[in-house]
């Protein structure tokens, strides 16, 4: 697994999704995204995938996408889990 932090410069129109400024993804070795966590400017979780409680929770922002990770991992599993359980 790889854990990547994306910001508004990494994903076009990210802030149009309920004011999201950070997105954290958990990515399998094959490039498929397992989980996503979106944070707004106030540090509030406003997006989770998979989830029944958030607008894009059923499909996620990377639905049916394969992500090629060229950069170093920017988040560890423990920090991702802390965000996920917040």
NORHUWO-V370616 format. One record per residue. N is the residue number from 1. SS is DSSP state (a for helix, b for strand, c for the rest). PSI is psi as a letter, one per 40 degrees, with the letter a starting at -180 (NA if undefined). D_LAST is the distance of its C-alpha to the last C-alpha in Angstrom with 1 decimal. Layout:
# NORHUWO-V370616
n=N ss=SS psi=PSI d_last=D_LAST
n=N ss=SS psi=PSI d_last=D_LAST
This chain:
# NORHUWO-V370616
n=1 ss=c psi=i d_last=20.4
n=2 ss=b psi=i d_last=19.9
n=3 ss=b psi=h d_last=16.8
n=4 ss=b psi=h d_last=17.8
n=5 ss=b psi=h d_last=16.6
n=6 ss=b psi=i d_last=18.6
n=7 ss=b psi=a d_last=19.5
n=8 ss=c psi=e d_last=21.8
n=9 ss=c psi=e d_last=24.8
n=10 ss=c psi=d d_last=23.9
n=11 ss=c psi=h d_last=23.4
n=12 ss=c psi=h d_last=26.0
n=13 ss=c psi=f d_last=24.9
n=14 ss=a psi=d d_last=21.2
n=15 ss=a psi=e d_last=21.0
n=16 ss=a psi=e d_last=22.8
n=17 ss=c psi=g d_last=19.8
n=18 ss=c psi=f d_last=18.3
n=19 ss=c psi=f d_last=18.5
n=20 ss=b psi=h d_last=16.3
n=21 ss=b psi=e d_last=17.2
n=22 ss=b psi=i d_last=15.2
n=23 ss=b psi=h d_last=14.6
n=24 ss=b psi=h d_last=13.3
n=25 ss=b psi=i d_last=15.2
n=26 ss=b psi=h d_last=15.8
n=27 ss=b psi=h d_last=19.6
n=28 ss=c psi=i d_last=22.1
n=29 ss=c psi=d d_last=25.3
n=30 ss=c psi=e d_last=27.2
n=31 ss=c psi=e d_last=25.2
n=32 ss=b psi=i d_last=23.4
n=33 ss=b psi=h d_last=19.8
n=34 ss=b psi=d d_last=17.6
n=35 ss=b psi=i d_last=14.2
n=36 ss=b psi=i d_last=13.2
n=37 ss=b psi=h d_last=10.3
n=38 ss=b psi=h d_last=11.8
n=39 ss=b psi=i d_last=11.2
n=40 ss=b psi=a d_last=13.8
n=41 ss=c psi=d d_last=16.0
n=42 ss=c psi=e d_last=14.1
n=43 ss=c psi=e d_last=10.9
n=44 ss=c psi=h d_last=9.3
n=45 ss=b psi=h d_last=7.9
n=46 ss=b psi=e d_last=11.2
n=47 ss=b psi=h d_last=11.8
n=48 ss=b psi=i d_last=10.9
n=49 ss=b psi=h d_last=13.8
n=50 ss=c psi=i d_last=14.7
n=51 ss=c psi=i d_last=13.5
n=52 ss=c psi=e d_last=15.7
n=53 ss=c psi=e d_last=13.7
n=54 ss=c psi=i d_last=14.2
n=55 ss=c psi=d d_last=17.7
n=56 ss=c psi=f d_last=18.0
n=57 ss=c psi=d d_last=15.9
n=58 ss=c psi=d d_last=19.1
n=59 ss=c psi=d d_last=20.6
n=60 ss=c psi=i d_last=18.3
n=61 ss=c psi=d d_last=19.9
n=62 ss=c psi=f d_last=21.6
n=63 ss=c psi=h d_last=22.9
n=64 ss=c psi=f d_last=26.0
n=65 ss=c psi=i d_last=26.0
n=66 ss=b psi=h d_last=26.7
n=67 ss=c psi=h d_last=25.3
n=68 ss=c psi=h d_last=27.6
n=69 ss=c psi=h d_last=25.7
n=70 ss=c psi=e d_last=28.3
n=71 ss=c psi=i d_last=26.3
n=72 ss=c psi=i d_last=24.7
n=73 ss=c psi=h d_last=21.3
n=74 ss=c psi=e d_last=19.1
n=75 ss=c psi=i d_last=15.9
n=76 ss=c psi=i d_last=15.8
n=77 ss=a psi=d d_last=14.2
n=78 ss=a psi=d d_last=12.3
n=79 ss=a psi=d d_last=10.6
n=80 ss=a psi=d d_last=10.0
n=81 ss=a psi=d d_last=8.4
n=82 ss=a psi=d d_last=6.1
n=83 ss=a psi=d d_last=5.1
n=84 ss=a psi=d d_last=5.6
n=85 ss=c psi=e d_last=3.8
n=86 ss=c psi=NA d_last=0.0
